[in-house]
Amino acid sequence: MMIVPKGRLIIFFTIPLFLYLAGYVNIGLYYPAFWCNALILLVAVGDLLFTLPNFKYKITVAQIRPYSIGRTNKLELRVANLSHLSQKVHFKLGLPPWIEEQTENKAVTIEGLTEEPIVFSLRPTRRGSFVVETLYLRIASKHNFFHIIKKHNINTAIEVYPDIKLLNHYLKLTKNNRDYKMGINKTPWMGSGLELESLREYQKDDDSKLIDWKASARLNRPISKVFQMETNNQITIAIDCGRLMTAEQQGLNTLDHAVNSLLILSHIAFNAGDSVSIVAFADRIIGEISQLKGRDSLKKVTPFLSKLRPEFVESNYTLLFDYLGQTQKKRALIILLTDMLDDINYELFKKRINWLSRKHFVLLILLRDNLLSKHAEADSSFDNIYLKTAGREMLLNRNKAILKLRRYNFNILDLLPHELTGPLINKYLEIKAKNCL
């Protein structure tokens, strides 16, 4: 407990100061000044003795669901006033540095022998498990002479997951047939499997080979065949956790944006009957979950993705490609999420992706740092000239390397991290629809 005098008490104690100064002229004035100070001190002590026994509260924490990174989440506490007096209480949480409190001023008047809910708005900026250890309560004494601050240990564990709210938003849009608002194609891809699913009217982008001429003649308008999409495919995702994934955009680092998109992709893949494996790597293989299938598997994917952190180390692509070559026996869609700043890794990517593509379908996703474009487009002032030159050179080398890779017909998506979700899902659905696996 901490007791802090307020300005009001200090002002009261300065009142006898004039009597003390006058005491240099008339020594008899010292006595009234002394008794005045003694009276103020007595009132202040009485103020404390009256307030302290009534500063009794019981704190309970409501059930907490996993938080979504980068989103505003709620933490609800139940605060019971165990005294008979009504008190205005100010609340402050002791939070880890990577959880931001967005509650401006949490002050609540709690009547005697009653309980009030206190809701805090928190925004986590890092995934993982964290503990909110303390809650600070502050009240003013009866006569407003003191601030009394009390510390309560609440030791509340918080699990910060990838953006669950983004996934729920996607599910809601899908239910209302509005998933195109997330950049996902509104027109469904037509499967190219072996089993006929249905017939429908010919649409602009349909392959002419899929026209059912008998049905078209009978109905006097073009009719297309719709085949079932192939299921039971293997999806392997390799996600870079090295230094190239540490750049921050829109409040989250590149890895966080990638993880949020992978959560939605995993959900769609599980619903499509595919199995998903995820490999996290940096200068080593950090971890792996393999051959997960079924809708309940998302419960295993989410904790795994939540633990991933970007590290300031160089990523070992040779180790990754060797690992994939040893572990991927069945044909799979291999998705590699990383970035490329220059053509240093061009030869390695060309050789290894070409080698993997003989057996697998490889999709290379490059998540570019928006700062490169900003520096390259900065004004040519004296302060910015070096950044502008370096930014242009790095961006030029990066674009050259990507262009050379495209000439080998590699499947490449070059995107900003926060724009990944829609194009990634569209590409996955396109690959399945064209029966590339």
N, C-alpha and C positions, 0 to 999 in steps of 0.2 A: 504494500500500500504506500502511496506517495501523497503527501499533503503540501499543496502549493498555495502560498498567500496570494490573494487577489489584489488588484490595484486599490480597491476600496479600503482594505485594511491598512495599506501603506499610507494612504491619504489621511486616515484617522490618526495614525501615529505621528504624522508630520505636524498636526495641529499644535501640540505643546512646544514645537520647535521655536515658535515666536516667544514663548515664555522663557525658554532657556536662553535665548539671545538677550532678552530684556534683563535676565538675571545678572548680566555683567554690570548693569547699572544699579539694579535693586536685587540683592541676594535673596530677599524674601520671596521672590517669584519662582525660585527653584522648587519650592514645596508644592505649590499648585500644579506645576508642570509634572512633577514626579507622580502626584496622586492622579493626575489626568491619564498619564501613561499606564499607571497601575489599573485604573478602571477599564481602559480600553483592552489591556491584556486579559483582565478578568472576563470581560464580555467575549473576547475571542476564544478563550479556553472553554467557556461555557457553550459557545457556538459549536466547538468541536465535540465536546462531551455529549451534546444533544444529538449531533448528526451521526457520529460514528456508530453507535449501537443500532441505528436505523438503516445503515448501509448494508443490507443483507439481500442477496439475490441468488436465485437458482437458475443455471443456464443448461438448457438441453438443446441438442442439435437434431433437426428433422432429418429424415432419410435423404441421402444424397445419391443422385444418379450420376453416371459418368458425365464429365464435362466435355464440351466440344472446343477444340483449340481455335483461337481467334474469334470466338463468339462470346456474347454476354450470357453468363450463366447465373443461376440464383443459388444463394446459400441462405437457408432459413434457420433462425434460432428462435427458441421459445424462452423468454425471459420472465421469470416469476419474481415479483416484489414480495419479500417475506415480512416486510414491516407494515405498520398501519398507516404510514404517511405517503402521500402522493409526492413523487419526485420526478424531475426532468433529468433523464440520463442520456449522456452522449456516448456513442459506441465507436470503437475503432478496432479493426482486426490487425493482428500481426501476421503479415503475409510473406511468403517467399518472393524474391525479386521478380520472378517470371510469372506472377499472377498480379494483374492490375485491378485495383478497386475502383469501380466507376460510380460508387455511391458518394455524392458530394458531402452531405452533412447529415449523419444519422443521429438525430436527437429525438427521443420519444418520451412523452410524459406517461408514467406508469402509476396508476392508482394503487393505494395500499391493498395488499393481499389479493392482487390480480396478476394475470399473466398476459403478456403481449407478444405477438410475433414480430421479429425483426428480420427483414430481408435485405441481404447485401447483393449487389450486382458485381460479379467478378469476371474478368476476361483473361484467361490463361494464354500465354504466348509460347508455351513449350509443352510437349506431350510427356506423359509418364505419371508416376505416383508421387504425390506431394502431401505434406502435412501442414494444416493450419493449426498452430500450437496455442496461440493466445488470443484472448479478447480483452480489450481494455474498456473499463467503464469509468466515466467521469461524472460526478455530480457537484453541485454547489452546496455549501453548507447552509444552514437555516437562515442566517443573517447575511449570507453572501460574502463572507470574509475569506473563504478558502475554496479552492478546487481540491476535491478528494478523488484520487485516481486509484482504481483497484484492478488488479490483473487476475484474470481467470484462465486456467489451463483447460482448453477444450479438446486439444489433440485430435482433430478431425482429419481423417484421410480422404484425399480427393484424387480420383483417377481422371486424368485428362487424356481423352481419346482423340483420334482424328475427327474431322468435322462430321459428327453424327447428324447434326442438324441439316447439313447439306444433303446427306443421304436421304433423310426423311423428307426434305423438300423435293428431291428427285422422285421419291415414291409417290408423293402427293400429286406432283405434276403428271406422272405416268398414269395414275388412277383417273385423272381428269383429261387424259389424252392431250396434255400440254407440255410434254417433255421437250418440245422444240424450243421452249424458252431458255433451256440450258444449252442450246446449241446442238441438240441431238436431232437428227433428221426426222421430220414428222412422217415422211413417207417410208413405210417399212421396207427393208431389203427383202427381195424374193429369194427364197432358198433355192439351192441347186443340187439338192440331194437326189436320191433315187426314188423316193416315194412321193406320189402326187398327193398334195394336201387339199387343194381346191381350185376353182376357176374364178376369175374376176375379169372385169373390163380392162382392156389394154390401156396402159398408161404411157406417157411420153418417153420415159427412159427404159421401157421394157425391151428385152432382147427379142428380135423378130423370130428367133428359133423357138421361143416359148409360146408362140401363138397356136392355139388349138383351132385348126381350120374347119373342122366339122362343126364345132360349137359356134364358131364365128358365122358360118353359112346358115346355120339353123336360126340364130338370133339376129342375123343381118347387121352385126357390128363386131369389131375385132375383140376376141376373148383370149386372155393369157392364162397359161398354166402356172400354178403356184406350187412349188415343191417344198417339202419340209426341210428346214435347216438341219444339217448334220449335228448330232450331239456326241457326247462322250469324247470330246477333244481335250487335248492337254494344253494348258496355258501356263507358260513359265515366265515369270517377271523377274528381271534382275534390276535392282534399284541401287544406284550409286549413293553412298553415304560419305563420300570424300569432300575435299575442300570446294569443288565446283558447285556443291549443293548448299553452300552456306550463305549465298547472297540473299538479301531480304527484299521482298517486294510486297507491298500492301500489308505490312505488319507481320508477315510470315516468311520464313526462309523457303528456298526452292524445294527442299526435301519435304517440308510440311505441305506445300501445294501438291507435290507428287503423291504423297501418302493419301491426301483427301480424295484425289481422283482414283487411286487404286482401290480405295474402299468401295466406291460405286461400281467400278469395273468388276471387282470380285463378286459383288452382289448380282450383277447381270450375268456373269459367267456361271455362277451357281444355279441361277434360275434357268439358264439355257442348257443345263445338264453337263457342263464342262467341269473338268477338274483343274484346280489352280495350285501352282507352286510359286513361292516367292523366295528369292535369294537376295540378301542384303550384303553388300561388299564395300570395302574401301581399300586399304593396303593389305587386307586379309578378307576371308569370308566371315562376315559378322554373325550370320545366322540364316536359317532356312526353315521354311515349313513346306511340306511337299504333299502332293496328291490329295488335296482336300476337295471334297465334293459334297453337294447338298446344301440346302439353304441354312442349316444350322452351323455350317462351317464358318460362317461370318463371325461367329463368337470366338473362333480361334484366330482368325485373321486380324481382328481389331486389336487385341492385346499385343500381338507380335508387331504390328505396325506402330503401335503407341510407344514402344521402347526404342525405336530407331532414332539416332541422333547424328547430325552431320559432324564430321571430324576434319580438323585441319591437317589432312594428310593427302598424299598423292594416291589416287586410285590405281590399283594393280589390275589392268584389263587383261593382261596375259594370264594371270591366275584365274580370273573369272572365266575366260574362254576355255581354258584347260578343264576347269571344274564342270562347266556345262557339257563339254565334250565327253567327260567321263560319266556324268549322271543322267544325261538325256538320251535314253536308248530308243524311246518311241518318238515318232514324228510329233512335233509340237509347234505352237506359236510362241516364239521367244521374243519378249519385249524387253528392250534395254533402255532404261531411263538414265540419262547422264547429260553432259554438255561437252562442247568442244570449243576451246578458245582459239586454237590455231591448227596448223597442219602437222603438229608433232606426232599425233596419234593416227594420222591418216593412213600410213602404210600398214600399221597394225590392224586398224579397223577394216581396211580393204581386204587384207589377207584372211583374217579370222571370220569376218561376216560372210565372205565368199565361201569359206570352208564349211561354216555352219549351215549355210543356205542350201547345200547339197542334200541335206536330210531334213532340215526344218524350215519353217517360214519365219524369217527374222524381221522384226520391226524396230528400227532405231529411232528413239525419241530424244531430241536435243532440246533442252530447256535453257533458253538463252537469258543472260543477265540483261535486264533493261537498262542498266547503267552504261553499258557499252554504247547503245544508241544515243543516250542522253549526252554522254561525253563527246561522241562524234558529231552531234548536232549543236553543241554549245557555241556561244558567240566567240569570236576570235580576239577576245581581250587578252591583255598581257598575262593576267592571272590564269586564264583558261587554256592558253595556247598549247601547253605541254599535255594537259589532259585531252584536249581535242585531237592532237596529233596521235597520241597513244591509242585513244579510243577508235579513231578511224583505221589505224593500222591493224589493230586486233580484230575489228569487225570485218575488214577486208580479207584478212587471212582466214578467218572463220568461214566466211561465205565461199571463198575459193575452195576450202577443204570439203565443204558440204556439196558444192557443185561437182567436184571430182568424184565424190562418192555416188552422187545421183547418176552419173554417166555409166556406172556399172549396174544400173537398174535396182539399186538397193531401195528398200522401202523406208523412207525417212520422213518424220514429222519434225519441223523446226518451229517451236512455239514458245510463247511466254508462259511461265509456270501457272499463272492464274487463269490462263485460257486453255488449260490442258484437257479438262473433263470432257467437253463436247466432242472435239476432234478425236480423242482417244477411243471413246465409245463408238463413234461412227466408223472408225477404221476397223475396230474389232468386229462390228456387225457386218461390215462389207466383206471382210476376210471370210467370215463364216458363210455369208450368203453366196459367195463365189466358190465355195467348197475348196478353198486353198489348202485345207488341212487334210 
